[in-house]
Amino acid sequence: MQVTLCLTHDCTLRCPYCYAGEKRRKAMPWEVAKAAIDRTIAWQLAHYTEKDYVLGFFGGEPLLEWDLLQRADAYAADAARAAGLRFGRTVTTNLTLLDRGKADWLRARRYKLGLSIDGSPAMHDANRRFPDGRGSHAACMAALRLVEDFPAPRPEIICVVTPATAPLLAEGVRFLHARSALPIAVNPDFTADWDDASRAALRAAYETLAEEVLASWRAGSRPLHLTWFDGKLKALRIGGYRTCDKCDPVRRELAVAPSGNLYQCPNLVGDDDKEDLCLGSVQTGFDPAAVARVLARRGNRDPACRDCPAAPRCVNWCCCANWFSTGRTDRVGSFGCFHEKLSIELADRVAETLLAERNEPFAAWFKA
């Protein structure tokens, strides 16, 4: 099970596409963090046989609550060990507060890091700005150097693309790949209005990136790993996404708002005002009716998706992407459909080309 504590509603940046709600100085009290760990470990032991308990930290910007993060980490590590569970750690950060001391502490505890950097200076600073309007790109790239050599699990760069920045995407990814060997997750802004023109711009960028991926494998030194390419390629090899790859709220994933309210996914906490998505609280426990309602809305309920050839390799089951697109966790939006089909098309083109060329490094990675 992965349990994510959203430590604060506050952030050092003011990104216009942020889905984490209004930025305000409301942090999670220690009593709530402790109750969240106790409640979710007890829930896992009572309902499931799996032995992995992963504690994640999210926000806002979780490094604003560094002391709380460290205290929760120590408490959860002891609690998981006492319960006979294997303990893992993740944190998603915008890097603006990361310094050498924090990086060394995270490295020593083998944290999996999600690092928010939107490509080149022009692409990144178009959205990821400090409250006074200054861009944050330089600070983020300086901090990236502190975690570049983290051992497994390797950090992952999170690059958000919007309709306005889609024309800058290919150059943005090229900029990052030239400076980092880390995998890059290109995440579209699912809250945006992707009209025909912006979809065309995204297609052009993705086609360029497909060529970049091909060129990097042919060069043989340092392949460009885009997580949506890699995911589609792995799903191609095994015949589609497995059950364990998909969203499994309550059973395998939970998130806790600063108030203690429980949600199925950290991306859906937002302003902590979605009664329809709230599962209860760590103070009072799970609401059985709310849990049943969320479980009934897992996956994708769109009849049009059932016979689609892309369905086995489509992430139409992603509850947060669906919610931001359609207001329903079980219904994919038109942009989501476009994005998935485009990703599959280009990933297949890359795989077919490299396998036909008998590219040995790619074939070994693809079959692994």
N, C-alpha and C positions, 0 to 999 in steps of 0.2 A: 504494500500500500504506500502511496505517496500522499503525504499531508503537507499542505503549504500554508504557512502562517503569513498573512499579509500584515506586516508589522506596523505600517503607517499609511495614512491617506496623503501624507506630504511627500514632496519631491523637490529635488534641486533644479529640475527642468520644468518647462511648460510646453510640452509637445502637443500640438493641436489635435493630433490623431489619437491621443491616449484614451484608452477605454477604462482606465482605473478611477475615473470620477474626478470630482472637484478636488483640487489640492488644498488641504487644510491640515492644521497641526493637531491631528488626532492619532495618537499612537496606541498600540496594544499594551494594556497593563500587564505586568508580570503574572498576576493571578489568572488572567485570561490565557496567556501562553502556556502556563503550567497546566491549567485545566484542559486545554486543547490537546496537549501531549498525553495526559492521563486518559482522557476520554477516548481518543482515537486508538491508542494502544489497546485499551480494554475492548473496544469495538472490534479491532482486528483479531484479537485472541478469541473473542466469543463467536465470531462468524466465519473465520477463514483459516485455512491451514498454511498459507504462505508465510514465509519467515523473513521477508524483506520489509523493513520499515524505513521509508525515505522521508526525511524532513526537509522541506524547502522553505526558502524565505523570499518574499515578494513584497511589492508595495503598490503605489508610491515607490520610493527608493529605500530599500531595506537597510542600506548602510547608514542611513540617518539614525537608525536605532541599533548601533553597533553593540552597545553594552547588553541590550536585551537579546540580540542575536546570539552573542557569546553565552549568555546565561541559559537561554533556551537550548542551545546546542549541547552544553554540558549536562543539563538535566535530562534531555531526551536520550543522549548516549547511554547514561546510567540506567534510565528506565527501560530502554530497549534491551540492553544487556541482561537486566534482571528478568525480563520477560522471555528471554531466549530468542530474541529477534536479531537479525543482521541489520546494522544501522548504516544508512547512506545519507548524503547531504547534498543539497543544491541551493544555489542562490542566483537570482536574476538581478543584474545591476546595470545602471547607466554609466558606470565607471568614474563618474566625476568625483567621488569621495574615496576611490581606491588608492592607497599608498603602499609603500613597501611593507610596513608592519602588517597591515590587513592582508596583503597578498601572501606573505609568508605564513600567517595563521591559517588562511584558507587552504594553502598548498599542503601544510602539515596534516590537515584533516581530510584531504582528498575530496574537496568540494568539486562538484560539477557546476561550472559557471555558465550562465547565459549572459552574453555581453552585448548591450545595445549600441551598435554603431551603424549608421545609415550610409555606408559607402564613402565617397569622396567628400572633401570639404563643402563643395557646392550642394551636393545632395543632402548631406547630414545637417548642415547649418540652416537649410531651408525650413526645418521643423524642430530640430533638437536644440532649443535655445534656453539660456538661463532667464530668470524672471526679468532681468534688465535688458533683454534682447540680444545679448552677446551669444555667439555660436559656441558650442561645446566641443567641436571636433578636435581641436588641438589637445585639450585636456584628456579626451577619451583615448586618442592615439598614444599619448604618453603613458597612460595607465595600461593600455594593451600590452606594452612591452614588459610589464611586470608579471604577466600571466601566460605569455606566449609559450614558455617552457614547462607548463604544468604537465605532470604525467597523467596517465589515464585515471579517471575519465577526463578526456580532453575538453577544454572550454569550447563553446560554440558562439560564433558571432551571429547576432540577430539584426538583420537589415530590413527595415520596414519600407515598403514602396507604396506611394500614393499616386493617384492620377497625375498630380502635378510633377512628381519626381520620376515617373516612369521613363521619360526620355533620358534621364541621367543614370538609370540603373546599370546598364552594361558597363559604363565607365566607372561607376561606383564600386561594383564587384571587382573589376579589373584592378582598381586602386587597392582594395583590401587584399586581394590575392597576391599582389606584388610585395606586400609588406607583412603577410601573415600566412602561416600554413594551416590555420584553423579552419574547420568547416564553416560554411556560411549558410544560415537559414534566411532565405528571402521570403518575408512575410507580407503579403498584400494587406492593405488597410481594408478590412471587410465592412467597415462602417461607411466607406466612401461611395459616391455615385460613379461607378465605372461605366461611362457612356461609350458609344462606338469608337470615338476618337481615342479615348484613353486606353481602351482595350487593344486597339491597333498599336498604340505605342508600347504597351506591355508585351504584345506578341513580338514586335520587332526586337525589343530588348531581350526577351527569352530566346529568340532565334540566334541572336548574337552570342548569348551566353552558351547555348548549345555548341556553337562553333568554338568557343573558348574552352569548353570542357573537352571536346575532341582534340584540340591542339595540345592541351596540357597532358592528356594521356599519350599522345603520339610523342611528345617531347620526352616522356619517361622519367622526369626528375621529380616534379611535385604536382600531382594531379589537382585540379580544381574540384573540390567537393562541395556541391550545392545540395543541401539536405533534401530539397524536393526532387532533384534529379536522382539522388542516391536512393531515396525512398521508393520512387517509381521503378527503378531498376531492380532493387531487391524484391519488390512485389512481383515484378515480371518473372524473376527466377523461380519464385515459390508458388506462383499461380494466383497471387492476390494477397491482400492484407489478412493477417491472422487475427483471431479474436483478441489475442493478447496485445495486438498493435493498436486496437481501437479504444476510444473513450469508454471507460467503465466506471461511471460516477458511483460513489458510495462504496462500491466493492473494492475498487483499486485507486480511487482518487477522491480527495476531499480538500477543501480550502476553508480557512478560518479568517473572517474579517476582524479588524481591530476590536470591534464590539464583542466578538465571540460568536457571532452568527456563522452558521455552517452553510457552505455552498459546494456544488459539485466540481467547480473549476475556479482557479484563482482569477482567470480572465473575466469571470462573471460577477465578481464581488462589486466592482465599481464603487458607486456611492453607498452601497449596502442598503439599498431601498427596494430590492426586487423581491417582494413577498412571494411571488409565484415560484421563485427559484430557491428560496431559503429552506434549508432542511431542518432547522431547529437551532440550537445553540449549545456551546460547550457547558454553559451553566445549567441548562435544564434538560439537555439530551436531545436525541433525534425525535422529530415529529413523525410518527409512523405514516400518517396520511401524506405528508410532504415527500417522504422518502418513496412511497409507492407511486406518487405522481411523477417524480423525476425518473424513476426506473421505467415507468410506462412510456416515457418519452425518449428513451435511449435510441441511438442509431438514427436511421433515416426512414421516415414513413411516407415518402413521396412515391406514389404508384408509378410515376414516369421513370423512376430510377431502377425499378426491379428488373427490367429486361434490357437495360442499357449495357452494351458490350464493355464499357469502361467501369462498370460498377465494382468488380472485384478489386480494382486498383484505385478507386476513388475515395477521397476522405469526406464523402457526403455525410459521414457519421460524426464529424467534429461538432460538438455541441456549441462551442463558443462562436466559431465561424458562422454556423447556421443562425445562431441567435442574433448576431450583429447584422446579418444580411436580411433575415426574414422575421425576426421577433419570435421564432420558434426553434427550440433545440433539435427538433426532429425533421426539419425541412430545409433542404439546401436552396440557396438563392441562385439566380441566373448567372451572376458573376462567378460564384463558386463552381458551377457547372462548366463555365467557360474556362476557368483556371485549371481545373482538373484535366479536362480533355486536352488542353494545350500542353500541360506538363507531361502527360502520358505520351502524346504524339512526339514530342521532342526527345524525351528519354528513350523511346523506342528507336528513334532515328540514330541517336548516339550509340546505343547498344548494337544495333544491326551493323552499323558502319565499322565499329571497332572489332566486333567478332568476325566480320567478313575479312578484315585486314589481318586477322590473327594477332591482334595486339596482346601479347602475353601478360603484361602487368594488369591490363583491364580484365582479361579472362580470369586470371587468378583472383582478383578482387571480386568479380562478379559471382564466381562460384563459391566464394568463402562463406 
